[in-house]
Amino acid sequence: MSAVYKDDQEDWLTVCLKYLLFVFNFLFWSQYFSCLLLIFLIELVAGVLAYVYYQRLSEELKQHLNHTMTENYAQPGKESITLAVNRLQQDFKCCGSNNSHDWMQSVYISSGQAELRVVPDSCCKTITPYCGKRDHPSNIYKVEGGCITKLEQFLADHLLVIGAVGIGVACLQICGMVFTCCLYKRIKMDPY
């Protein structure tokens, strides 16, 4: 009698364990699919918003870069802006937001602080003290469109790479969701 009771108890435990594993698998795979779907939708919305607002970003950039260069360059308390503008002009090999003539309206050039410079020294192809006094094309970067054009091109080039990586990740997520659905169906059809 005890052997029969023990077999019934083992069968009951096995059945309970099977159903417990089935419920766990069901909950796990459905939650996994839901998380993947949520992440995919968030990425999709972020990508669409980035594409839609890219033109707005470009307009804001044009407006604020010119203001920053003309109003804040080399002003007291704005040393970080001065360093950023100098680095921008040297790294992108440009001068001024639209062209080198933008500096004529700047507070820096109008003040005695410029010491007869027509552009900041960071506009020079080879930086030497007071090289900004001569604005000849052999001395300074005379780029059509200025730093804005160069910066927009840099952003566009890098946004393309970011977009391509995003599409690759999205494809992997879609494959993960498809495999999750297939596995879920398989578990549902044959629960052990």
C-alpha positions as CSV (number, residue, x, y, z in Angstrom):
1,M,0.0,0.0,0.0
2,S,2.8,2.4,0.7
3,A,4.4,1.8,-2.7
4,V,1.1,2.6,-4.5
5,Y,0.7,5.7,-2.4
6,K,4.3,6.8,-3.1
7,D,3.8,6.3,-6.9
8,D,0.6,8.4,-6.8
9,Q,2.4,11.1,-4.8
10,E,5.3,11.2,-7.4
11,D,2.8,11.3,-10.3
12,W,1.0,14.2,-8.6
13,L,4.3,16.1,-8.0
14,T,5.3,15.5,-11.6
15,V,2.0,16.8,-12.9
16,C,2.2,19.9,-10.6
17,L,5.8,20.5,-11.7
18,K,4.8,20.3,-15.4
19,Y,2.0,22.8,-15.0
20,L,4.2,25.1,-12.9
21,L,6.8,25.0,-15.6
22,F,4.2,25.6,-18.3
23,V,2.8,28.7,-16.4
24,F,6.3,30.0,-15.8
25,N,7.2,29.6,-19.5
26,F,4.0,31.2,-20.6
27,L,4.5,34.2,-18.4
28,F,8.2,34.5,-19.1
29,W,7.9,34.4,-22.9
30,S,4.9,36.6,-23.1
31,Q,6.7,39.2,-20.8
32,Y,9.9,38.8,-22.9
33,F,7.9,39.5,-26.1
34,S,6.1,42.5,-24.5
35,C,9.4,44.0,-23.4
36,L,11.0,43.6,-26.8
37,L,7.9,45.1,-28.4
38,L,7.9,48.1,-26.0
39,I,11.7,48.8,-26.6
40,F,11.1,48.5,-30.4
41,L,8.2,51.0,-30.3
42,I,10.2,53.4,-28.2
43,E,13.1,53.2,-30.7
44,L,10.7,53.7,-33.6
45,V,9.2,56.8,-32.0
46,A,12.6,58.2,-31.2
47,G,13.8,57.7,-34.8
48,V,10.7,59.3,-36.3
49,L,11.0,62.3,-33.9
50,A,14.7,62.7,-34.7
51,Y,13.9,62.7,-38.5
52,V,11.0,65.1,-38.1
53,Y,12.9,67.6,-35.9
54,Y,16.2,67.5,-37.8
55,Q,15.2,70.6,-39.9
56,R,14.1,72.4,-36.8
57,L,17.5,71.6,-35.2
58,S,19.3,73.0,-38.2
59,E,17.4,76.3,-38.0
60,E,18.1,76.5,-34.2
61,L,21.7,75.8,-34.8
62,K,22.0,78.6,-37.4
63,Q,20.3,81.1,-35.2
64,H,22.2,80.3,-32.0
65,L,25.7,79.7,-33.4
66,N,25.7,83.2,-35.0
67,H,24.5,84.8,-31.8
68,T,27.0,82.9,-29.7
69,M,29.9,83.9,-31.9
70,T,29.0,87.5,-32.2
71,E,27.8,88.2,-28.7
72,N,29.6,85.9,-26.3
73,Y,33.1,85.3,-27.9
74,A,35.9,86.4,-25.6
75,Q,33.6,88.1,-23.1
76,P,34.2,88.0,-19.3
77,G,32.7,84.8,-17.8
78,K,32.3,83.2,-21.2
79,E,35.7,81.5,-21.4
80,S,34.1,78.1,-22.1
81,I,32.2,79.5,-25.1
82,T,35.4,81.1,-26.4
83,L,37.3,77.8,-26.1
84,A,34.4,75.9,-27.9
85,V,34.3,78.4,-30.8
86,N,38.1,78.3,-31.2
87,R,38.0,74.5,-31.2
88,L,35.1,74.5,-33.7
89,Q,36.8,76.8,-36.1
90,Q,40.1,74.8,-35.9
91,D,38.6,71.3,-36.1
92,F,36.2,72.1,-38.9
93,K,38.6,74.5,-40.7
94,C,36.1,77.3,-40.9
95,C,35.7,80.9,-39.8
96,G,32.5,82.6,-38.6
97,S,29.0,81.1,-38.5
98,N,28.2,81.9,-42.2
99,N,31.5,83.3,-43.3
100,S,34.4,85.3,-42.0
101,H,32.6,88.6,-42.4
102,D,30.3,87.6,-39.5
103,W,33.1,88.6,-37.1
104,M,32.8,92.3,-38.2
105,Q,29.5,92.6,-36.2
106,S,30.9,90.8,-33.2
107,V,31.4,92.4,-29.8
108,Y,35.0,91.0,-29.7
109,I,36.2,92.7,-32.9
110,S,34.4,96.0,-32.1
111,S,36.2,96.2,-28.7
112,G,39.8,97.2,-28.1
113,Q,40.3,93.6,-26.9
114,A,40.8,92.4,-30.5
115,E,43.8,94.6,-31.0
116,L,43.0,95.4,-34.6
117,R,42.2,91.8,-35.5
118,V,39.5,91.3,-38.2
119,V,38.9,87.7,-37.1
120,P,39.9,85.7,-34.1
121,D,43.3,83.9,-34.3
122,S,41.4,80.5,-34.4
123,C,40.3,81.4,-37.9
124,C,43.9,81.2,-39.1
125,K,45.2,78.2,-41.1
126,T,48.4,78.4,-39.0
127,I,47.8,80.0,-35.6
128,T,50.4,82.6,-34.6
129,P,49.8,85.6,-32.3
130,Y,47.8,88.3,-34.1
131,C,47.4,86.3,-37.3
132,G,43.8,87.4,-37.3
133,K,44.8,90.9,-38.4
134,R,45.0,89.7,-42.0
135,D,41.8,88.1,-43.5
136,H,43.3,87.1,-46.8
137,P,42.2,83.6,-48.0
138,S,45.8,82.4,-47.8
139,N,45.8,83.2,-44.1
140,I,42.3,82.3,-42.9
141,Y,39.7,79.7,-43.7
142,K,37.3,81.2,-46.2
143,V,34.7,78.4,-46.4
144,E,31.5,79.0,-48.3
145,G,28.7,78.7,-45.7
146,G,31.1,79.0,-42.7
147,C,31.0,76.8,-39.7
148,I,27.3,76.1,-39.9
149,T,27.7,74.3,-43.2
150,K,30.6,72.2,-41.9
151,L,28.8,71.4,-38.6
152,E,25.6,70.4,-40.4
153,Q,27.5,68.1,-42.7
154,F,29.2,66.5,-39.7
155,L,25.9,65.9,-38.0
156,A,24.3,64.5,-41.2
157,D,27.2,62.1,-41.7
158,H,27.0,60.8,-38.2
159,L,23.3,60.7,-38.1
160,L,23.4,58.3,-41.1
161,V,25.7,55.9,-39.2
162,I,23.5,56.1,-36.1
163,G,20.4,55.5,-38.2
164,A,22.0,52.4,-39.8
165,V,23.0,51.0,-36.5
166,G,19.5,51.6,-35.2
167,I,17.9,49.8,-38.2
168,G,20.3,46.8,-37.5
169,V,19.3,46.6,-33.9
170,A,15.6,46.9,-34.8
171,C,16.0,44.0,-37.2
172,L,17.5,41.9,-34.5
173,Q,14.6,42.8,-32.2
174,I,12.1,41.8,-34.8
175,C,13.8,38.5,-35.2
176,G,13.8,38.0,-31.4
177,M,10.0,38.7,-31.3
178,V,9.3,36.3,-34.2
179,F,11.4,33.5,-32.5
180,T,9.6,34.3,-29.2
181,C,6.2,33.9,-30.8
182,C,7.3,30.6,-32.5
183,L,8.6,29.2,-29.2
184,Y,5.5,30.3,-27.3
185,K,3.3,28.6,-29.9
186,R,5.4,25.4,-29.7
187,I,5.2,25.4,-25.9
188,K,1.5,26.0,-26.0
189,M,1.0,23.1,-28.5
190,D,3.2,20.6,-26.6
191,P,3.5,21.6,-22.9
192,Y,5.9,18.6,-22.1
